[in-house]
């Protein structure tokens, strides 16, 4: 059996409709290298099994059981089961263009081991696209999301900051923020040496990907963007999103009480702002030197 060059790790739990579109995008990849899809079924009780079975007919797809202990644990379980030399962590509600896998691979070719992120835009009216996909065939979900029929896409504060730091628009005070787990790749060996995602974040939402990014960056790993792998997030409601995020941000800060982490409330939240975050980081750094 040919060893895949890249393993796409997709943790999922009860999001069959969005997963169907994510897998449809993966079936359209123009990737010259062999690849595999590892779906981590983290205790699904909806129609996920049927969605995965249908996709397996046209994709090199395997399913592994998840530990039901949160996103960090689910991602680690998928990575541990992967056979590819490169891991692409992809959320179950991210739509990719056909160029995405090849773009991720290209960013790792002849480069130092590092973390590569494909910029992601939000689709606030994602429910309209999901409803349409239940009624009609949507052969190109990414193209449909970007086409305007289902509303415009927007960039959240974190993604805007990461892109701006990567292109020189804002001072790169925290390059490790590039490790946004929704659409991020790294060599298997780099993930393994890091110890993987910190599972102590548990089932509470948020920060486990950024915490890994900080550890990777601190160990010397590079942080890069893959402009050819732009994703669209099927935005969805999470009633207690920011309450959960506050809990995990406190855990993150306790573990790494550095200015770039302590300033994250200025960035991560409903009114987050990249410039305000950069200013806060520099203020905290100056205060710590005084």
DADA-V42792 format. One record per pair of residues at least 12 apart in sequence whose C-alpha atoms are under 7 Angstrom apart, sorted by the first residue. I is the first residue (numbers start at 1). GAP is how many residues later the second one is. If there is no record, write none. Layout:
i=<I/I>
gap=<GAP/GAP>
This chain:
i=<3/3/4/4/4/4/4/5/5/5/5/5/5/6/6/6/6/6/6/7/7/7/7/7/7/7/7/7/7/8/8/8/8/8/8/8/9/9/9/9/9/9/9/9/9/9/10/10/10/10/10/10/10/11/11/11/11/11/11/11/11/12/12/12/12/13/13/13/13/14/14/14/14/16/16/16/16/17/18/18/18/19/19/20/21/21/22/22/22/22/23/25/25/25/25/25/25/27/27/28/29/29/29/30/30/30/31/31/36/36/37/37/37/38/38/38/38/38/39/39/39/40/40/40/40/40/40/41/41/41/41/42/42/42/42/42/43/43/64/69/69/70/70/70/71/72/72/72/72/73/76/76/85/85/86/86/86/86/87/87/87/87/88/88/88/88/89/89/89/89/89/90/90/90/90/91/91/93/93/94/94/94/94/95/95/95/95/95/96/96/96/96/96/97/97/99/99/100/100/103/103/103/104/104/104/104/107/112/113/113/113/114/114/114/114/115/115/115/115/115/115/115/115/116/116/116/116/116/116/116/117/117/117/117/117/117/117/117/117/118/118/118/118/118/118/118/118/119/119/119/119/119/120/120/120/120/120/121/121/121/121/121/121/122/122/122/122/122/122/122/123/123/123/123/123/123/123/124/124/125/125/126/126/128/129/142/157/157/157/157/158/158/161/162/162/166/173/174/175/176/176/176/176/176/177/177/178/179/179/179/180/180/181/194/197/197/201/204/204/205/205/205/205/206/206/207/207/207/211/242/259/259/259/260/263/263/263/264>
gap=<80/81/30/31/32/79/80/28/29/30/79/80/81/29/30/78/79/80/81/28/29/30/31/75/76/77/79/80/81/28/29/30/79/80/81/82/28/29/30/66/69/70/78/79/80/81/28/29/30/79/80/81/82/28/29/30/31/63/64/80/81/28/29/30/80/28/29/30/31/30/31/32/34/30/31/32/35/113/74/75/112/73/74/31/74/120/70/71/72/73/32/70/71/72/115/116/117/31/32/70/69/70/72/68/69/72/70/71/24/25/23/24/25/23/24/25/40/44/23/24/25/23/24/25/26/34/38/22/23/24/25/23/24/25/26/32/23/25/14/133/134/132/133/134/132/125/126/127/136/126/120/121/102/103/99/100/101/102/98/99/100/101/95/96/97/98/92/93/94/95/96/91/92/93/94/91/92/140/141/137/138/139/140/46/47/136/137/138/46/133/134/135/136/45/132/129/130/128/129/123/125/126/12/81/122/125/119/110/74/108/109/72/107/108/109/64/69/70/71/106/107/108/109/68/69/70/107/108/109/110/61/62/63/66/67/68/107/108/109/65/66/107/108/109/111/112/113/40/108/110/111/112/39/110/111/112/113/32/33/34/110/111/112/31/32/33/110/111/112/113/29/30/31/109/110/111/112/29/111/25/26/108/109/22/21/90/110/115/116/117/109/110/113/15/16/59/105/86/48/34/37/38/41/47/33/36/45/30/31/34/29/30/28/22/12/15/47/40/44/36/39/40/43/39/42/41/42/45/41/27/22/25/26/21/14/17/18/13>
